[in-house]
Amino acid sequence: MLKEAATGILSKREIEDLYGAFDQIGDIIILRIPDSLVSKKEIIGNVLLEKVKTAKSVFYQSSPVSGDFRTRKLELLAGEDKTETEYKEHGCRFIVDVEKAFFSPRLSTERDRIANLIQDGETVINMFGGVGMFSIIAAKKKKCVVYNIDINPNASRLCEQNINLNKLVGKVESITGDATKIIEDRLAGIGDRILMLLPERSDEFLDSAIKAAKKNGIIHYYCHVHGDKKNEVSRLAKEHFLEIIKTKAEVLGSKIVRPVGPRFYQAVVDAKLF
Ligand SMILES: C[S@@+](CC[C@H](N)C(=O)[O-])C[C@H]1O[C@@H](n2cnc3c(N)ncnc32)[C@H](O)[C@@H]1O
């Protein structure tokens, strides 16, 4: 589609550079244009808006995901200037705001994996829950109770809205605040399963995750790993986890979740505490 849309406007090489550089989320397209093409961003935005019939807006991502809220700066290239849209995944509906709260469609497979691991009756603490993607997909499938914590009030407001949008067999509670503090105040020792999807800072929060878990609770610990060879990443993630955890744990598995840069990966370690 991109090839056809951009023929005559971009060279073959430039079109190749654009592969994998954009996401469509509901009716919004987000472009991460390589430096070589930044001068052509408006043209690319307009071509995409014209060709992708389901898109109403095209934004250029002008900063990486950053800060406590893990948000990004967006610049409108074409179409409507609105950053909220509806997104559907695994039979659930979500209102997301692509600028005010973290959201990535690239975690879809991981969300399904976690929902399948959760058992009916479990209490899950999603320490960095965002707009509720993992929590709601899990509670749609399983009769579980999920505490979805996020420090960004926009994320927890959207999570609240998303809970009401979906028919769930389980229950999700959206909580605004710092995960460490919320766990200390009201969630210590109750989690069968703890999700830690803040890979840049997981190490800082590992003690809180352990505090939140029951004696034999399971922790899904996410981290970033540099690896020259892709097949060594899961081993490196596991080794790092075992090196930093201060209590006894058995690693149930570890794997790459997604690539996040050249020879740089997001990985997950699933571990059971003793
Ligand atoms: C990488 S995002 C993951 C969001 C969500 N799990 C998802 O996949 O859509 C990390 C989230 O952690 C939140 N966050 C950062 N520091 C936090 C803290 N100390 N306590 C709770 N949430 C925090 C951010 O606002 C952000 O929404």
The ligand as a MOL file (V3000), in Angstrom:
LIG
                    3D

  0  0  0     0  0            999 V3000
M  V30 BEGIN CTAB
M  V30 COUNTS 27 29 0 0 0
M  V30 BEGIN ATOM
M  V30 1 C 5.2670 1.2810 29.3680 0
M  V30 2 S 3.7760 1.9550 30.0110 0 CHG=1
M  V30 3 C 2.8010 0.4870 30.1290 0
M  V30 4 C 1.3190 0.7530 30.1430 0
M  V30 5 C 0.4330 -0.4740 29.9750 0
M  V30 6 N 0.8470 -1.5940 30.7780 0
M  V30 7 C 0.2770 -0.8550 28.5230 0
M  V30 8 O 0.8960 -1.8400 28.1150 0
M  V30 9 O -0.4350 -0.1630 27.7860 0 CHG=-1
M  V30 10 C 4.2250 2.3160 31.6610 0
M  V30 11 C 3.1590 3.0420 32.4640 0
M  V30 12 O 3.6480 3.1830 33.7970 0
M  V30 13 C 3.1800 4.4110 34.3440 0
M  V30 14 N 4.0440 4.7120 35.5000 0
M  V30 15 C 5.2920 5.2400 35.5120 0
M  V30 16 N 5.7670 5.3280 36.7660 0
M  V30 17 C 4.8120 4.8230 37.5870 0
M  V30 18 C 4.7160 4.6090 38.9830 0
M  V30 19 N 5.7050 4.9610 39.8110 0
M  V30 20 N 3.5920 4.0400 39.4630 0
M  V30 21 C 2.5700 3.6910 38.6440 0
M  V30 22 N 2.5890 3.8900 37.3050 0
M  V30 23 C 3.6950 4.4230 36.7730 0
M  V30 24 C 3.2320 5.3780 33.1650 0
M  V30 25 O 2.3650 6.4590 33.3520 0
M  V30 26 C 2.8420 4.4590 31.9910 0
M  V30 27 O 1.4670 4.5510 31.7040 0
M  V30 END ATOM
M  V30 BEGIN BOND
M  V30 1 1 1 2
M  V30 2 1 2 3
M  V30 3 1 2 10
M  V30 4 1 3 4
M  V30 5 1 4 5
M  V30 6 1 5 6
M  V30 7 1 5 7
M  V30 8 2 7 8
M  V30 9 1 7 9
M  V30 10 1 10 11
M  V30 11 1 11 12
M  V30 12 1 11 26
M  V30 13 1 12 13
M  V30 14 1 13 14
M  V30 15 1 13 24
M  V30 16 1 14 15
M  V30 17 1 14 23
M  V30 18 2 15 16
M  V30 19 1 16 17
M  V30 20 1 17 18
M  V30 21 2 17 23
M  V30 22 1 18 19
M  V30 23 2 18 20
M  V30 24 1 20 21
M  V30 25 2 21 22
M  V30 26 1 22 23
M  V30 27 1 24 25
M  V30 28 1 24 26
M  V30 29 1 26 27
M  V30 END BOND
M  V30 END CTAB
M  END
